[in-house]
Amino acid sequence: MSGLASHYDPKEVEPGLDEAWETGGYYRAESVSEKPAYCICIPPPNVTGVLHMGHALVCTIQDILTRYKRMDGYNTLWLPGTDHAGIATQMVVERELATEGKSRFDLGREKFLERTFEWKETYRDRIVNQMRRLGVSVDWSRERFTLDEGYCEAVRTVFVQLYKEGLIYKDHRLVNWSPGIQTVLSDLEIDYKEMNGHLWYMRYPLADDPDVYVTVATTRPETMLGDTAVAVHPEDPRHKDLIGRDVLLPLVGRRIPIIGDDVAVDLEFGTGAVKITPAHDFNDFETGKRNDLEKISILTDEASLNDNVPEEYRGLDRLEARKKIVADLDALGLLEKVEDHVHSVGHCQRTGIVVEPMLSDQWFVRIQPLAEPAIDAVRTKDIRFVPETWEKTYFNWMENIRDWCISRQLWWGHRIPVWYCRDCGAEICEMTDPTTCSSCEGTNLQQDRDVLDTWFSSGLWPFATLGWPEETDDLKTFYPNTVMETGFDIIFFWVARMIMMGHKFMGESPFSDVYLHAMVRDEHGEKMSKTKGNVIDPLDVVDEHGADALRFTLAMMAGQGRDIKLNVSRVEGYRNFCNKLWNATRFVAMSTEGLDEEGYQRGLKAMDGHAEQWILHELDTCIEASHAALEDYRFNDAASATYQFAWHVFCDWYVELAKHPLRNDDDPAGKEAVQAALLYSLETMLRLLHPMMPHVTERLWGSLPDFVRGNHPMLIVADWPHRDARFTVDQSAVQAQEHVNAMISAIRNVRAERQVSHKTQLVATISCQDSAMRAGLEAGADQIRALCRLAELHFDSSEQAEPTDGAALSLVDGAQLLVEIPLDEQGKNEEQARLDKEISRCEDTVSHIQRKLNNPNFVDRAPDAVVERERARLEAALEELSTYQQQRSQLD
């Protein structure tokens, strides 16, 4: 085995491996292969982004799956890419221009897009380098960007087809508008915050009886200038007689009707009357449609008041207008009262400015025909959600889905492929840019200025990345994808749209499984944010502890449906685990020095010792547990199973058990068997750990002899372990070794409890009537002596040996263990206290079981096997109690 440094250092181990894996071609998938296909398309990070801990979790989980399936014989494609992130990217570039004293309008659209593409290349490299630091094994040769030429063709194909089928249309409709960046926003781009505000109660006088008022309340008094009705409940005795009459809108003087609407008005809430502003409130917009009300927009794109309001308010910012309107109403005696009011207010995620519902000409997707097959796909389990609980959330949203606004008032993005003829007003939407009008043959054409919502293009990700609309080999091989791993917060915005688009354009679901990871929070369960100062930068963690330690920490904590409370001390702990693996490998290297291939093969065939049978059994158990956990997306269970085996089974036990036979040169065959078991267990363990800790395991794999690695010079393409048919484990040998291990633990516990120095050799006696168990313990006598530092070890065939004064007595798997320890007065008192505690515990157990067996309801109703099991437990507990009582009496 090639030499390893004396200690593990991730700064020495990790660099260079990514390049070696990639140049070796190990990341690349095959377009045509006889292997079963396995495909994950990475959720494209925004090109504006930097790697945060959520990205680190995504990369870790998806790389675990990819490496596992690659090793398990699959043709794996983990396809990388980045999203153009329309609003986010444009804002960043515009801020850069502002520092130069320029705006995008100074550059013009084409120059601005050139500048943005240049910026994108710089920041794309940053994202890629950050991902490489984590050891992601994506196929970089297939990297995609949502504004690639081929991807643009896919987006245009989808738009044109939906347009021609009448599923894309333009409408004058209410949308969420960001005055700061002057574009419509998706729900995802709005942050709702609880704010301390006010509720203003305003009096609207009846037009035909100005001394009578209808009182309405609002949190946005400025919108009253656009009111076109007052709604009351048709069954409200306070107001139903007013239905059909008009009020005179204060400050404006416009007559507006009082209407009856049992949807808009809650009989049990407020004044019973509601002002209706269809152009600036979503509920009011629907009320306006039901009642055929006029829609009066009062705001400009910058959220100043426009020319549809009285002259004295025109040009005022909405908040300035609010103050003036409230003051003017108060002066007229039309402000009844003002109450403090806490309410949820939508803010633009990018600017922090309050969002305004505004009427605007926008493009929409008629969503219901696309939603139905997407609902059926999940309901029929064609797509499985993990955790399954998220299915309910998906159904609730999909079954109440509204048409999707897909246009954005930006320059950066997929420009809407619709042209307008300025001569005849015709709309033209084709796959190629038109030069003449298809209706009047005029050439005076103007393309729509808007771009598509980023989610429109990313909704095509599972198939557009594979070359669609061309029938590529990649598309045939890797669509549908296997799994979509992403965050629960974008089920609606991305997952649902991918499912809809997949069914519409590919005729089937885009993936089989949707695994929704939890959120990474700080150690106290708080969401990480710059304002709280609790952000943990994954690259800082990697710099200090290595990528493998971070990856293993995230895997160990990634329980389904459970947020990760990340403490960097956990990462440090798993860095120590890397060091443990490193030292164990160095021990195996030194212990197998001089072993050749023939000796290794002889050793593999001779692993019939109890300890070797036991380690093979434990290894098989770990293999099965890891495989089952990864198949079920239980990453924490897979990590835990391998950790427990590596640290507590292999390092803590087998390495220690192996030391004695390794020193025994009188039994070369036995020594070879132990050497073979060490190497076989180690190389299998490295394969199991590789998906989670790729760097350290690859480096350790490289240190193994060629005859152990076989035809796999690099671990990344070694075979995933399965139960080895060459070995038939003798369960009686396994049980015998477990008894030996239990006896070793018991003697060590006595030494620790009595605080006996490790240098002091002890004398122990084991009494055991079970002949098979005694034979196993006698076979492991050398292990017991060596690991417990015993001067003498005796075996007694009687039920129990006669304890000497001060001897520590324990029951171990039914056998009695006596460890002779000279006691001073303090030691004697401590042993009496320990035995009193054991006696009390046994008495409690006996009492509990006796109460159960004395209960006729239990004895008569419980299955016979259960009753017998309790009787056996009682017998064992009474025997244990008697043993401790006898030993206690020896100390009196």
VENPEUR-V13389 format. One record per run of one state. SS is the DSSP state (@ for helix, = for strand, . for the rest). FROM is the first residue (numbers start at 1). LEN is the number of residues. If there is no record, write none. Layout:
ss->SS from->FROM len->LEN
ss->SS from->FROM len->LEN
This chain:
ss->. from->1 len->9
ss->@ from->10 len->4
ss->. from->14 len->3
ss->@ from->17 len->7
ss->. from->24 len->13
ss->= from->37 len->5
ss->. from->42 len->3
ss->= from->45 len->2
ss->. from->47 len->6
ss->@ from->53 len->19
ss->. from->72 len->3
ss->= from->75 len->5
ss->. from->80 len->1
ss->= from->81 len->3
ss->. from->84 len->2
ss->@ from->86 len->14
ss->. from->100 len->4
ss->@ from->104 len->4
ss->. from->108 len->1
ss->@ from->109 len->25
ss->. from->134 len->6
ss->@ from->140 len->3
ss->. from->143 len->1
ss->= from->144 len->2
ss->. from->146 len->3
ss->@ from->149 len->16
ss->. from->165 len->3
ss->= from->168 len->11
ss->. from->179 len->4
ss->= from->183 len->2
ss->. from->185 len->2
ss->@ from->187 len->3
ss->= from->190 len->17
ss->. from->207 len->2
ss->= from->209 len->10
ss->. from->219 len->2
ss->@ from->221 len->6
ss->. from->227 len->2
ss->= from->229 len->4
ss->. from->233 len->7
ss->@ from->240 len->3
ss->. from->243 len->3
ss->= from->246 len->3
ss->. from->249 len->6
ss->= from->255 len->6
ss->. from->261 len->12
ss->= from->273 len->4
ss->. from->277 len->5
ss->@ from->282 len->10
ss->. from->292 len->7
ss->= from->299 len->1
ss->. from->300 len->4
ss->= from->304 len->2
ss->. from->306 len->5
ss->@ from->311 len->3
ss->. from->314 len->3
ss->= from->317 len->1
ss->@ from->318 len->14
ss->. from->332 len->3
ss->= from->335 len->14
ss->. from->349 len->5
ss->= from->354 len->1
ss->. from->355 len->1
ss->= from->356 len->10
ss->. from->366 len->2
ss->@ from->368 len->12
ss->. from->380 len->4
ss->= from->384 len->3
ss->. from->387 len->3
ss->@ from->390 len->9
ss->. from->399 len->5
ss->= from->404 len->2
ss->. from->406 len->1
ss->= from->407 len->2
ss->. from->409 len->6
ss->= from->415 len->1
ss->. from->416 len->3
ss->= from->419 len->3
ss->. from->422 len->5
ss->= from->427 len->2
ss->. from->429 len->16
ss->= from->445 len->3
ss->. from->448 len->3
ss->= from->451 len->2
ss->. from->453 len->1
ss->@ from->454 len->5
ss->. from->459 len->2
ss->@ from->461 len->4
ss->. from->465 len->8
ss->@ from->473 len->6
ss->. from->479 len->2
ss->= from->481 len->7
ss->@ from->488 len->19
ss->. from->507 len->4
ss->= from->511 len->7
ss->. from->518 len->2
ss->= from->520 len->3
ss->. from->523 len->4
ss->= from->527 len->1
ss->. from->528 len->10
ss->@ from->538 len->8
ss->. from->546 len->1
ss->@ from->547 len->11
ss->. from->558 len->6
ss->= from->564 len->3
ss->. from->567 len->1
ss->@ from->568 len->24
ss->. from->592 len->5
ss->@ from->597 len->9
ss->. from->606 len->4
ss->@ from->610 len->22
ss->. from->632 len->3
ss->@ from->635 len->28
ss->. from->663 len->5
ss->@ from->668 len->23
ss->. from->691 len->3
ss->@ from->694 len->9
ss->. from->703 len->3
ss->@ from->706 len->4
ss->. from->710 len->5
ss->@ from->715 len->3
ss->. from->718 len->13
ss->@ from->731 len->23
ss->. from->754 len->8
ss->= from->762 len->6
ss->. from->768 len->3
ss->@ from->771 len->9
ss->. from->780 len->1
ss->@ from->781 len->8
ss->. from->789 len->1
ss->= from->790 len->7
ss->. from->797 len->11
ss->= from->808 len->5
ss->. from->813 len->2
ss->= from->815 len->6
ss->. from->821 len->4
ss->@ from->825 len->29
ss->. from->854 len->2
ss->@ from->856 len->6
ss->. from->862 len->2
ss->@ from->864 len->27
ss->. from->891 len->2
